[in-house]
Amino acid sequence: MLTGDRPTGPLHLGHYAGSLRNRVALQDIHQQTVLIADLQALTDHAGRPRDVRRNVLEVALDYLAVGIDPSKSTIALQSAIPELAELTVLYLNLVTLARLERNPTVRSEIELRGFVRDIPVGFLSYPVSQAADITGFRATLVPVGDDQLPMIEQTNEIVRRLASIAGWPVVPECRALLSATPRLPGIDGRKASKSLGNAIALSASPDEIREKVRAMFTDPAHVRASDPGHVEGNVVFAYLEAFDPRRDEVAELERRYRAGGLGDVALKRRLEELLQSLLEPVRSRRELLARDPDRVMAMIRAGTERAQPLVAAVLADVREVFFLSRAH
């Protein structure tokens, strides 16, 4: 199993709902690699490399704080495994420009960043880098949000193209593992994004959590508590459905909100209490771990050293498909 994140800033509740919870739950029964994808972070942060380097530690702290255990999961750094970059270069020969431009995830990210035609080549081709990551570890299971399904599809296209050239299945195809909450919206109803500032970080302070919840989009037509309201598109209910284990009570709140008689203030108060309870132990563990950054970075180096030989073996097989020697 392969998962990972780009170190472009602290992780948020969207990451937790979409993937991190699954990683923690599955690390006892799967051989899991968690990749800190700093090379991919440079595809749209090349002008801010110091931020990317700093965020490697921040992302690792988030991993450990939510319960990813380095004795069960291998946490590795993408840029420290050069074989992944070579795999990417080889795979680029198997993908057309038109295919990359059709990738709906890439298209939506280009629109979000306002690139228009000034698209960094690395950014346009990062699905190929993801394919290298997945196949480099021979991963067959990839926990993702539903916005990443096109990446899985493109990875399997590359796998099949490689097999057709080689005449044998060089690397396995993979399948996506969606969480029960594949996509959590930002507080404004748009896609949760660090760059948009509309997400609740896993390291958020109590005041930050309170401020974000109070600013959440609900139903603009729900002016008074007695007014009937819409649950669909209501960010507060999206978060309750994602994180509140009291399913029967949430269903009753939805019924009351639709019928009229439940105000936004009371609803947000419940959500704030829930999120404060959820994030307090995460924040406490993170603050404790952050006191010894050298130990955290040593853990990343150890995981990377375990991971590198696995990718080197895959690269050797792929190089032979292209009639290249195992050594220059």
N, C-alpha and C positions, 0 to 999 in steps of 0.2 A: 504494500500500500504506500502510495506517495501523496503527500500533501505539502503545502508551503504557502508562503506569503512574500510579497515584495516589501522590503524595509523602507517604506516611504513615510512612516510615522507610526505612532502607537496603534495597536489594534483596537477595534471597537466591538460593540455588541452585535453588529451585523456579522462580523467574523465569528463571534462566539456561537451565535445561533446557526449560522450557515455551515460551519465546519469544525470549529474548535471543540465543541461538545462531542461530536462524533469521534474526533481524534482521541480524546481522553477515554471515551467508552471502549474504543476498538483496539487500543494499544495493548491490551491484555491478550487479545486473540489473533492479532495480525502482526506480521513483520512490517513495521511502519518506519518510513523515513520522512522527516519533516525538513523541508529545504527552505532556507532563508535565501530568497532569490534576489540577491543584490545586483547581479548582472542585468536582470530584467528591470530592476528599479532605475537603472541608468538610462533606459530607453526613453524616458521622459523627464529624468532628473540629472542628465549629464552635466548641466551647469552647476549642480549643487552636490558634488560628490561627498563633501564633508557631512552633509545631512544624511546621505545614504549610509555612510560608515557609522555615524552615531546611532542611527536607527537599527542597525544590526543588533546592538545590545538591547535596545528598547523592545524589539520584537521577541528576542530570546527571553527577556524578563516576563513578557506577557505569556509566552508559552509555559514557562515554569509556574507562573502564578496561577494559571487556570488548571494545572494538574498534569501537563505533559511531563512524563517521567523519563529522564535521559537514560535510566537503566532499562527501560522498556522500549523507548522510541529513540531512533538515531536522529539527532538534530545536526544538520550539516549546512555549510556555507557554500553557495553555488560557485562563487568566483574562485574558491580554493580547490575546485575540482576542474582543471582545465579540459579534461576529456569531454565535459558537457558542452563547452564552447566548440570543440572540434566536431562533435556530433551535430550540433546546430548547423555548422557550415556545410557538412555533407548533406543534411536533410534539406537545406535550402535549394539544392539542385532537383528536388523532387516535388517542389511546389511552385505554382505559377503566381505571378503578380495578381492576376485577375482573381484567383482563388483566395488570396489573402485579403483583397479588397472586398470580397463578398462575405467574409466572416462577420456575422452580425455583432458579435461582441467587440471586435476591433472597430467596426463602424460606429457603434454607440460610444466607445471610449474616445475615438477621434472627435466626434461631435461634442462630447462633454468637455474636452480640452481645447476646443476651438482651433484645431490644427489646420482645417481646410485642406489645402494641398501641401502645406509646409509640414509634412509628416516625417519625423525622423525614421530612417530606414529600419533602425533597430526596433522601434515601436511597432511599425507595420508588420514586422516579421516575428514578433514575440510569441505567436502561437507555435512557431517552429522551435523556438527555444523551450517552450513548455513540452513539446513532443519529445525533445531530446532529454529533458528531465525525467519524464514518465518512462520512456523506454530505457533510459540509462540505468534505471533501477529495476528493469523488467517488472514494473508495477502492473498489476491487473485490476486494481481497485483504486479509484481516486475520489475522495470525498470533496464535493464541490457544491457551490450554489448553482441554481438553474441558469444563471447568466453565463456560466462557464461550459455549458453543454456543447456549444460549437467548438470549443477547444478540444474536447474529447473526440468529437467527430473528426476534426482535422488530424489529430494524432493518429487515429486508426486508419485514415486515408494514407498517411505516410507509411505506417506499418505495412499496409497491404501493397503499396507501391514498391517498397523495399523487398518484400517477399516475392513479388513478381519478377524483379530483376535477379534476385538470388536463386530463385527456384525452390526456396525452402523458407519457413517462418523464422526469420532471424531474431525477432523480438515479438513478444505476445501483444495482442490487442488488449485494450483496457475498457473498463466500464465505469460509469459515474455512480457514486453513491450520494444521493440527495438526502439532506436532512429533512426533518419534519417542517422546518422553516427555511426553505431554500433561499428566500430573499426577504430580508428585513428592511423596511424603508427607513430613510432618514427622518428626522423630526419634522421636516417640512413636507414629507410625502414623496420627495424625489429619492433617487437611489442614494443610500447611505455612502458618504464619501468623506475621506479625511480632507481632501482639497476643498470641498464645499463647506466644511465646518458644521455639517448637519448630523453628525454621528455622536454617540456617547462612548467615549473611550473606556476601555476596561480599567484604566488607571484614574478615571474621573473622581474628583473630590466630592464629598457630600453636597457642597454648594453647587458644583457644576452639574451634578445629576438633577438637583432640584430645579435649576435654571432651565436645563434642557427639557425636562418633563413639562414644566409650565408653558414652554414655547411650542409644544407639540401641536401639530395640525389635527383638528377634530372634524367637526361639521360646521361650516360657516353659517348654515341656516338654523343651527341649534342655538338660538339666542338665550332662551330661558330653559330652566330645568324641566318645565312642563311641556316643552316642545318635543314632538317626535324627532328622533335623530337617525342618521345613517351610520351603520357600523362599517359598511364597505368603504374603503378608502380612509377610514379613521385610524390615524397612526397609533393612538393610545390603545385601541383594541388590538391592533397588530402586535404590539409589544406584550399585552396581556396574554394573547393567544400563544406567543412565543415562549414566555417565561413563567406564567402563573400555573402552578401544578393543580390548582383547584378548579378543574375543568367545569364542574357543575355550577360553581358560583360565577364563573366567567360567562357561561351560557345564560344564566339568569340576568346578569348585568346587561348583556346584549339585548335580551327580551325587554327589559325595563327601558333601556335607552331608545329602542325603536318605538315603544309605545308612548314614551314621554313620562317624565317623573324622575329622571336621573340626570344630574348636572355634570358638566365637564370638570368642575372643581373637585367634586367627590371622586370622580373616576380617576383623575390625575393624582389625587392624594393616595389612592390605593396603589397605583403603578409606582409612584415614587417610593413608597414603603417597600414594595417588592424589589425594586432595583437597588435601593440602599442595602437591603439585606443580602442580595445576590453579590454585589460588588465589594462590600466591606471586607470579607475574607480574602478576596483576590487582591485588593489594594494592599492589605496588610502583608500578605506573603510577598508581594512585589517589592514593597518598601524594604523588607528584610533582605531579600535577595540583592537589591540594588546597593546595599552596603559593601558588597564584595564583588565588584564587576570583573576583577581578574579571574575569579573562580568561574563565573558564568562564561567568559570568553574561553577559558581552558576547556570547559565542557563542550563548547562549539568545536574547538580544534580537535578534541578527541573523537567526537561524532564524525567530523569530516574525514579524519584518518581512517575510520572504519568504513566509510562509504566509498572512498575513492577507488579501492581495488574492484568493487562491483561494477562501477562505471567503466573502468579501464578494460575489463573483460568484454563488455558489450561493444565498446569502441573497436576492439580488436576484430570482433566478428563483422562489424559494419565496414571497417576498412577493407577487409578481404572481399566483401561484396563488390567494392569499387576497384578491386585489383590493386590495392595499395598495400605496401608491406606493413608489418606490425611496428616497425621502427623506421625512422627517417634515415 
